[in-house]
Amino acid sequence: MTAPTPLTYRDAGVDIDAGNELVERIKPLVRRSFRPEVMGGLGGFGALFDLSNKYREPVLVSGTDGVGTKLKLAQQLGRHDTIGIDLVAMCVNDVLVQGAEPLFFLDYFATGKLDIDTTAAVIGGIAHGCELAGCALIGGETAEMPDMYPPGEYDLAGFTVGAVEKSQLLDGSQVRAGDVLIGIASSGPHSNGYSLIRRIFDRAGRPGDLDLGGTSLVDTLMAPTTLYVKPVLELLRGAHGSQIAAMAHVTGGGLTENIIRVVPEGLGVDIDAGSWTRPAVFDWLQREGAVADTEMWRTFNCGIGFVLVVPAGSTGRIAAELDRLGLAHWRIGSVVDAAGRGDRVRIG
């Protein structure tokens, strides 16, 4: 009987040497994101972070997310260097909502066959996103899984932990009828609605070079999600930060379903759709896709990526601070008494 041919892990499609080479390539990128609280370096089984000198009564706030099918568009276009920024932003903007400072981030990258250049570009984007957000890329996992993913495809997930002093936690309990909604500009669709976006893009013949006011359609669609962390934390820690009653990150569910998440029962929100300038990309998507207004509001951010809820008497001071921080913003609506009305969110 003929002896079976010896097999290796490489024969089965997993290249350990390539994985090791990738780790060496990304080490300097990752180190640039480190904070003083990081203990040790890459390569351990667990990542260490020392909170002892920073917080008195820390509340840990965690978040996890992906980038949806924007990842599919990135792979189709061969644009791998900024999708990692999206991954970081989708996680850290979420924990920011409760007033938390993102402390560290971990990523999960999975593919069928490891391409070192592509993977390094993706993780480089993650590391850059962490730098922009002020959090440490403290660890991660790169998984090579033959037969799980078609050639050239990969998947991404991220996880972050933030912290906030217990006394400064924002949970929406201070929101009152009459409070004002201040919307902060998005950079475009961010990382939401891309299953619909790709459908419209394909049906329109993929006109990537279409000019949308000085920026091509494809550049607009691939613009990284805005990282709101540093300016909003500066606002919270400033003289008027205590006047912010709540905040919302406008992600999946759009304007219809996200702001209301931080508004107590019995209250609703009225949004004035004409109070801000909607970016041209959303007009193009609505026109080419024949998308109804209600579908636009519940799918896309429509130009508003983050929302502050503030007492009416504080809007001028908060607006002045947002101007100083370079954040484009508009007064987009208000909190109202929703008793007796069926729809807690009205946009018109």
N, C-alpha and C positions, 0 to 999 in steps of 0.2 A: 504493500500500500504506500502510495506517494505521500511524503510528509507535507503538511500544509505550508504554504508560503508564509514566512514570518511577516507580521504586520506591525506597523508603528502607529502612533497617534497621528503623525503627519499623513500616513496612508489613508487614515479615516477622515482626513480633511481638517485637522486641527494642528496649527503650526505654533508650537510653544515658543520657538526662537523668535518668530515674528512678534509675538506678544511681548516678549522681553525687550525687543528692540523698540517697540512702541513706548513702553514705560520709560526707557532711557530718553527717548525723544521728547516726551511731554513733561519730564521732571522739571526743567527750568520754567516752563509755562505755568505749571501748577504752583511752584514756589513763589512766583510773583504775587499770587493771590493770598498767601499766608498772612495771618494776623499774629500779634504777639502772644495771643492765648493758645495758639496751636502748639501742642506738645509732640515732639518727634517729627518724623517725615513720612514719606510714602513707603509702602511695602509691608506694614504691619497688618495683623488680622483685624484690628480695630483702630479707629482714629481717635485721638485724645484732644480734648479742648478744655481749658481751665477757666471757669467762670468766677473763681473765688474773689478776685480783686475788682470786679466790675459792677456787680449787682448786690443789693441788700436783700430784696425779696423777689428773686427772679421768677417769672412765669415763662415757661418754655412754650413756644408756639411753633408747630411743625406744619409743613405743607409738601405735597408731592404732585407732580403733573408731568405731562409730555408736551408735545407741540402739535398734536393732531396730524391731519394729513397735509399740513404745510411741509412736513417731512418728505412726503411723496413728491411735491413740487420741487423741493430742494434737490432731490436725487435726480429728477428728470432734467433739471437745468444744470446739474453739476456744481451747484453752489453750496458748499459744505462749511464755509468758514464763519457764517453768522447764525446758523440754525442753533448753535449752542447758546448764543446770547438769548434767543427766544426761550430756550429751555430754562435757563436761570431766571429770566424775567417772570415767566409764568408761575414759578414757585415763590420767589422772594416778594413779588408784588402782592401775593395773597397774604403772606404773614404780616406784611406791612400794614394791612388793613386794621389789624388789632393793635397797632402801635409798636409792633415788635421790630427790633433790629435783626436782620438776618446775620447769623454768626458763621455758619458753615454750610456747605453744600456737598452732596454726593451724587454721582451720575451713574447710570447704567446704560452701556452701549452693547447692543447685540447684533451680530451679523452672521451670515453663512460662511463667508471666507474673509479673513481679515486683510484689508488693504491699508497698509501702514500710512500712506499719504492722506487718504480720505479720513481715516480715523484720527490722525494727528490734527487735521484741519478742524474736525468737529470738536474735539476735546480742547483745542486751542481756543475756539470760540466760547466754550464753556468757561475756560479759565479767564478769558477776557471779560465775560459777563460777570463773573464773580468779582473781578477787580473793580468793575464799574459799580457794582452793588456794595462793595466793601465787605464781602464775606469770603471766607476761605474755602477753596476747593480742597477738602480735607481727605477725600477718598473717592473710590468708585470701583466699578467692575466692568471689564471688557470681556464679553462672552463670544466665542467663535463656535457656532453651532451648525455644522453642515446639514443640509436638507431642510433646515427650518426656514431659511430665507432664500429667495431667488438671488442669482448673481447681481452684485451691485447694490443690493438693498440692505438697509440697517434700521434698527429701531432705537429709540432714545426714551429714557425716563429720568427724572430728577427728584431729589428730596432735599429739603432744607430745614434747618432748625434755627429759630430766632428766639430772642428773649426781650421781655419788657418788665419794668418794675410793676409789681402788682397794683400799686396805687395809680398807675398811668395806663392801665389796660383799657382799650376802647372796645366796648361790647354793644354799642347802640342804645344802651339804657338811658342815656341822657338826651336822646333825640325827642324833640317836641314839635307839635304843630306850629307852623310859622317859620320853622328853620329853612334856610336857603340851601339849595344844591349848587355847588360850584364844580363845574366840569373841567377837567384838565385834558389837554389835547393828547390824542394818540398819534402814533407815527403812521397809521394805516390800519389794515385789518388785524394787526398783531398776530395772534396764532389761533384765531377762531373763525369758523365758518368756511374752512378751506375745502371741505367736500363739495359745498355749493360753489365756491369760487372756482375750483378746478373744472367743475362741470360747465360753468359759464365760459371760462377761458377756452376750453376745448371746443365748445359749440361755436364760439366766435372765431375759430381758426387760429388760436394761440397768437394773437397780435402783440407779441412781447415788446416790440419797438414803438408801439403806440404812445404818442406824447401826451402826458397828463400834466400840463402846466410846467414843463421844464424837466420832468422826470418820466422815464419810460414806465409803461405799465408793469413790466416784469420787475423793475427795480422797486416800484411801489409795493408790489405784492410780496417781495422778499425782504422788505425793510424790517429790521429786527424790532421786536416788541420793546417799547420804551421802558427803561428801568427808572421807576419813580423813587427808589429807596433813598438815595442821598439827599435830594432836595426836600422830600417830605419829612424825613427824620429831622433835618435842620429846622424845618417849620415847626414841628412838634416840640422841639427842644428850645425854641425861641420864646420871646416874651408873650406871644399870642397863641402858642400851641395849645394851651389848656382850653381855648375857646372852640376847638374842633370837637363836635359831638360824636361824629362817626365818619368812617371812610368806606369806600367800595371800590373794588377792582372790577372793571367791566370786561368779563371774559365770556365763556360759553353761556348763552342765554341773553347776551346783549344788554341793552339798556332796560329792557322790560323786566328781566329776571334777576339782575344783580344788585341794583340800588336798594330794592325792597328787602333784600336779605338783612340789611342792617337797620331797618326801620321796625319798631315794635308793632305788635298787633294792635289794631284799632286806628292805626295811622296809614296814610298812603302817600304817594308822590304824584305831583302834576309836573310834567316836563313840557317845556315850550320848544318844539322842534325847530323853530325859526330863530332861536337865540344864539346859535353858533354857526360858523361856516363849515359845512360838511365837505370833507376832502373829495376831490374829483373822482377818485377811485370808486367811491361808494355810488356816485351818480352813474358811473359807467356800469358797475355791476347791476344796479337796479334796472337800467335801461336795457342792457344786453340780455339779462336774465328774465326780464318782465316780472321782477320780484315785487310783490305787494308791500306797501308800507309796513304793515304789521309784521310781515316776515323779515323785513330789514331790521326792525327794532329788536326782534327777539333772536336774531342770528349774529348781527355785527355790532361793533361798538359805535359805528357811524361817526367816528372822529373824536369820541370821548372815551379815554382809556382809564381814567381814575376820577373819583368823585369825592368831594369833601362835603359834609353836612355841618353847617355852622349856624348859630343864631343870627337872625336878621341884622341885629345891631353890630355884629362883628365882621360883616362881609367886607367892608372897606379896608379894615386893617389886614385881613387875611389876603385880600386881593393885592394889596400893596406888597406884601411879603412874597406872593407868587410872582409878581412882576420882578421883584429883586432877584428871585431865584431863577428867572428865565423860563418860567413855565407858562405857556399860553393857556388861557382859561376864560371861561364865560359863566355868567349866572344863568343856569339852564332850567331852574324850576324851584319848587318848594315842597315842603312836607305839609300835608293837610290832614284834617280829621276825616277818616274813612268810614266812620260809623254810618251804617245804613246804605252804603254804596257797594255794589258787588265787585267792582274792579278797583284794586288798590293802586294800580299804575295806569295813569292816563298820559298819553303823548299826543300832542296836537299843536 
